Structures are given as C-alpha cells and as structure tokens.
C-alpha cells in the first residue's frame, strides 16, 4: 500500500483499545477479528459452520439489504483513510463497501449507536477480493465510532482506520505521558525502520517481545540512528522513560534525547534540520532495561523530542511524562472543539452545564468560518492548574 495515510496510526487497532461493538451478522467468522493486530493468517480447516477464516464473514443474504459492523475507535480522531482488507476472501468478498462515522459522549450501547446521527466517510464504492482495498477520507471532524457496511454480504479480514488523534482536553489533568498516541503523540520521522516501525514505541502497555519495539539495521558507517516524536503540545517534562526491554544483544550502547519547540505545523524534513537542545545528555544505556531519566527543573518547553541511539539497534517503548503549558491546554481545547461534529459539540456543551446563551452562541460560532471560541468556553474544558 502506497497511500500516505497508512503511515498514520490505526485508530481502530485492538492494541489501542479499539473493538467491534456491534454487527448484524457474523455467522461464519467472528466480527472481533476486524481490528486484531498482525497480518491475516491463511486457514485451511473447516468447522461446524463451514470454512474457517481469519476475519469477519456473514451468511449469504436471501433478502434485500446489507450487513454492517460498528467499531469503537480506541483513539477518537480525524480519519484520513481506511483499509478494507479482504485477504483470503476470494469467492465470498463483498463487491461494494461504504463507511460512516459518528461521535458520542461517554460509552454508548447498541441502542444509542442505532439512534445516532451518522455521516458518510466513504460513499458506496467497489471492493475486490483477496487484497487490501484502500479508500481516502477527506473529513475534518473527530469521530468516536465507525460503521463498515458491506453490500450485500460476505467477508472482510481486517478493517484499518488511519488518522490523527484529537485528544479530549478533559483527559489532560496533571502529569501524563505526552508522547502517548491517545494524547496526540506521533512519530514524525526516523533514520531507519528496517526491522520494525518506530510507531511501536508509543503503543500502550509494555512490549511483550522484541518485535513490538523499533529496531534498525546494523550500521556500517560512522553515523547513528534516530527517531523524532511530536508531543501532545508545548510541554514541561518531568521524566522520560527509555525502555530497552527484550533488546538483549541489539540494544544501543548510548542514547541522547533532545527537544525543540515548534509553533505551528512543520514537515518531517524541516524538523530534521532544526536546532535541538539536549534534555538527556548522551549517556550509556543497558540492554533489557526500562531506564527512567529525570528532566532538570527549568528545562525549556518542548513540542518535539529527538532520540539519538548510538550507533544503532532498537528499544521497546518511549514515555515522556509531564504537563502541557497553560497555552498548550487552551490550544488542545480549541483544537478539540474545532474538530467536533455538530451533534457531538451540542452534547458536550450541554453536558458541561454551561449557560444556554453561551451554548447557543458557541453553536452559531461553529458554523461561521474563522470565528474564535470564547475564553469562558475554553476554560470550561481546559484542565484547571493547581
């Protein structure tokens, strides 16, 4: 797949908390497989209900209609594209698919999802069997649930929903991991990913194997490898975790972690040429060890981290614990409000117990391009400082 969006996190991934919460039919193969990690596996055995597949498969329809599955995104965000993978479904794949999305507060059940307002992300489009079908999405809103509809029936192995997280500012209280994907952390670029992706570094929980980290090829020159991570926003860091667990014979010998502050969008290529200030000076690190490095009080505010490993190798996880600046929290609140679709914005404002006049003004402002959110509204969702 050469679509640019597949480099973004899969917001529906099971490892990030995604789940298939509803499906009208999964007679032949379990809906839960749609969001499972790893490549699709070929299966040769037959069970009581027929051929076993690593995927979701519905029965053959004998009446008009179509089948669907609803996925709760592990990380709510803006969807840039979806992949409907029909690997190994050759005579039983759906000839067409469509994708819709909704956004709801809290943890809705099937009744709430059935009554929700759904917006089309991918109009009814052709699909082919035994391949990864790729569909671009151009929609500016933040979604919490996505509905895959197959027309009329059939099987899909995996459903990937690639995009960018938009963090709920109400989750930014206190000290948090500002590199975490569900807080808006994102791998921007790296020197090498021969053995595995650097996106693994930001996955939740500990790595279970070396394959769940980032590993580079062996260098035969005098350089070193590196990875650059965007944090949730302007951050005051308290400590950084550099975890080499499971990397026994191929951990780096040394590491240096540097930061820079960037106001506004920046391309990965431009980031590489920035001036970086060390926040963890170059030092020796050990194999198979969860290192934790304290950050000196008064260190500069940073928006990005560059992790240089010497000379090569790999590590399992990166954590960057700290707090957003007051301005960073307000920016996060504004970005979140900007991205909410109308129905979710209405529910969020109503649930915050705001003055009705302020709510009505905010809903009008949301429909007016270029308008700014009132400070009172930002204060309602930005975490309070102690």
N, C-alpha and C positions, 0 to 999 in steps of 0.2 A: 504494500500500500504506500503510495507516494503522496497522499493528501497531507497537507501541512498540519491539519488539526489532530492527526493521530499522535503527534508528539506531546499533546496536552494530556493531563490526567484523565483517566476514565472515571467520571463522577459516579457511575453506577457500580463500580467494582465492589465485589463482596468484601475484599480486604479493607475497603474504606467505609464499610457499613451499608453498602447497597444491598437491596433484597427485592425479590419478586413477591409483592404483597397480594396480588390477585391475578387470576386468569380464568377465563370462562371454560377452559377445557385443557387438560393435559393428560389425556387418556393413555397415549403411548409412551411419552417421555416427560419427566418432571420439569416443571417451569423453573425450578430453582437453578438449573444448570445455566440459564441465560447469563448470569452475572458471575459465574465461577471464574477463578483465575486460571491462567495457563492455557496452552493450546488445546484445541479439540482433539480428543482421542478416538481413533477408529475402534469400533466394537464389532465383533463377529458373532456373538451369542444371540440366541433367541430366548425370550421369556414367555410367560403365560399370555401376555397381550401382543406378542409378536416380536419383531426385530428390536434389539436394544440399541439406543442411540445416546451419545453424549450430547444432549441438547433438550429442547422443548418440542414436543410433537403432539398435535391434536388429531382427533379421529377424522375420517372422511365425512364431509358435510353432505347431507341428503336434502337440505332445505336452504333457502336463501339466507345470506348473512355472511359474517366473517368472524374470525377468532382474534382474541387480544390477550395481552399480558401487561400488567401495570408494575412498573419498577419504582421503588422509592430510592432516590439518589442518596448515596452515602454522604456526598458533599453537595449541597444545593449550589447552583451556579448558573452561569451563562453557557449554553450549549453551542459549540462551534461545528459539530458534526457527529454523525452516528455511523456505526458499522453494524450491519446485519449479516452475520456470518452463517452461511448455510453449509459449511464443510460437512461432507459425507451424506448430505441430503441431496440425492440425485433424482429420484423419481417421485419425491414427496415434499419438495420445497414449495413455498408459496410463490406464485408467479408475480404477485404485487404486494407491496407493503405501504403503510403510512405510519407516521409518528406524530403524536400530540403530547402536550405538556400542560401541567397545572402547578399552582403554588398555593400551599395551605399552611396555616399556623399549626403548631403542635404536632400530634401524631394521629392523623385521620385514619379511620377504618374504612371498610369497603363501602358502607352507606354514604359516608362523607365524600369519598372519591367518586362514587357514581353520580352524586348531585353536584359535583364541582364544575366550574367552567374550564373547558379545555381549549387550548389554542394549537393550531397546526404548526408543526416544525418542518415536517416533510410531507408534502402532498402525496397522494396515492401515486406510486412510482413502480416501474418494473424491477423485479429481482431475478437473479439467476441462481441455479443450484450449485452446490459444492464450491463456493467461493465467498470471499469477503466483499459484500456489497457496500459501497461507500457513498454516503449522502452528506453534502454540505448543508449547514444550517446557518441562516442569517436572521437572528432574532436577538434583540438587546436585553431581554428580560431574564430574571433569575427564577429558576424552576426548582421545585422540590420533588416532583413525580413526573414520570414519562410513561406514555402508553404506546406500546408497539402493537399495531394491528396487521394481521396477515390476511390477505384476500385470496381465496376464501378460507383456506385451511392449510395444514402442512407442518413442516418442521423447521426450526431455526436453532443452530447450535449455540451461538453467543450473540449478545447484544451489548455493544460498547457505546457509551455516551461520553464523548470527549468534550472538555470545556474548561472554563476557568472558574475557580471558586469565588463566590461573593459572600464574605463572612457576615453573619448577623452580629452587629456591634454589641448586642446584649451578651454575647459569649466572650467578650474581651476583658472581663473583670480580672484584676490582679495580674499576677505573673503567669504567663502562658508560654507555650512553645510557639514562637513567632515564625518558625520555619515550617510548621506543620501544614500539610496541604489543606486541612479543613479550616485553617486560619488564614489562608491565602498564600502560603509559601509555595514557591515554584522554582524548579531547576531551569535556569535560563540557557546555559550552555556549558560545555566541558571540553577538555582536550582530547578525550578518547573514551569510547564505551564498547570496546571490542568484545568483552565477555558478558557484560550486563549493563543495564540502564542506570544512570545516576538518579532517575526518578525514584528508584527503590529507597534511596537514603531518607526520604521524607515519609515513608509509609508508617502507619501507626503500629505500635507494639514492637517487641524485639524481633530481630531476624531469626528465623528458625534454622536456616542453613546459609552457607556462603553464597549460594545462588540468589539469595534475597537481598544482597547488597550491590555495591557498584565496584567493578573490577576492570582495570585497564590492561592492555597488552604489555609485555615486557619491553622496556625501553632499551635501545642500543645506542643512545646518544647521550649528550651531557645535559639534556633538559629534564623537566619534571612534569607531572600531570596535575590537573586542577579541575575544579568544578565551581560554578558561580550559582548562588541561590538568592532569589528575591525573597525578602521577608514580607510580613503582612503589611508593613508600612514603616514610617520612621520609628526606630526602636532604641530604647535604652536597655542594653543587655546586662544580665546578671551572671550568667554562666553559659558555656557551650559544652554539649556532650558530643564526643567524637568516639564512636564505638567500633572497634575492630573485631567484635565477636565473630568467631568461626573463621576468621582470616589468620591462619596459623603460620603457613610458610610463604605467604604472599602479602602480608601487611606492609604498609610503607614503613620506612625507617624513621622518617621525621615528618612533621606537619607544621604548617604556618597558616593561621586563619586571619584574614584581613577584612576590613569593611570599607564601604564608601556610602555616601549619601547622594541620592539622585532624586530630584524633584521633577516629577512628570515622567511620561513614557520614555523608554530608551531601548534601542535594538541590542540584541546579544553581541553583535560585533563591536558596537560602541562601548559596551560595558568592559570588554576585554582590555581596551586601551585606557581605561580610567586610572587615576592615581589611587592606589589602595593603601590604607593605613593599618598596620598590624594591630589586632586586638588580642591575639595569642601569638607571641613571638615564636619563631622557629624553634622547635624542641623535639627531642626524641619521643617516640611512642612505641608501645609494646603490642605484640600480636595478641589476638583473642582477649582484648581488654576494653571495657567500657570506660574510657577516660572522661573526666569532667574537669573543665578548665574554668576557674573563676575569672570574671572580667573586672578589671580595676575600676573602682568608682570614679566617676568623672570622665570616663571614656566617651568619645564623640558618639552622637546619634548616627545610626547607620540604617540604610534601607536594603543593602545587599551585602552578602558575605562571599568571599573567595577563599576556597580551601585548597591550598597547595600541598600536595603529598610528594615526598621525595624518596626515591626518584619516580616510583610507580607503585602499582599494587591495587589494593582495594580496602574499603571499610564498609560497615553494615548500616549504620544509622548516623544521622546528624540531628541534633536538637539545639535550639537557640532560645533559651529561657530569658524572658524579660517583659517589659511593658511598652506599649505604644506611647508616644508622646501625646499630650492633650490634643495637639493639632492632628496627629495621626488618627486618634479615635474619632474626631469630628469628620475627618475625611472618609474614614471607613463607614460612618453612619450615613454620610451623604451618598457614597457610592452604593450602599445597600438600598437606600430609599429610591435612588435613581433607577435601580435595576428591578424593583418590584413591579410585577404586572398589576393592573388596576385593582383586580379583586383581592389580591394579597395585601396591597397597600391599604385598601379600605379596612380589611380585617385587623391589620397590625395597628393602625391608628386608633381604631375603635377599642381594641384590647388594651391600649396604653392608658385609657381613661382620660384622654385629652379633652379640652373644651370643644364642643361641637363646632363653634365658629372656626377654630384653628384647624379642625379636621376638614371642614368644607373648603377652607382656603387652600389647604395642602393638596386636596384632590383636584382643585382647579389648577393649581400651580403645576401639578404633574402632567397636565395636558398642554401646558404652554412651554414651548421650546425655549431654553435659555434662562428660565426662572430659577431662583435660588430658594433653598429651604430656609424657613425662619429659624433663628437661633433657638427659640423655645422648643421647636420640634427636634432639632439635633440634640439638644440637652436631654430630651425625653428618652432617647435611645443610646446615647453615648454613656458609657460607664462613669460613675462618679469616682473622683480621686479621693483617697482617704484624707 
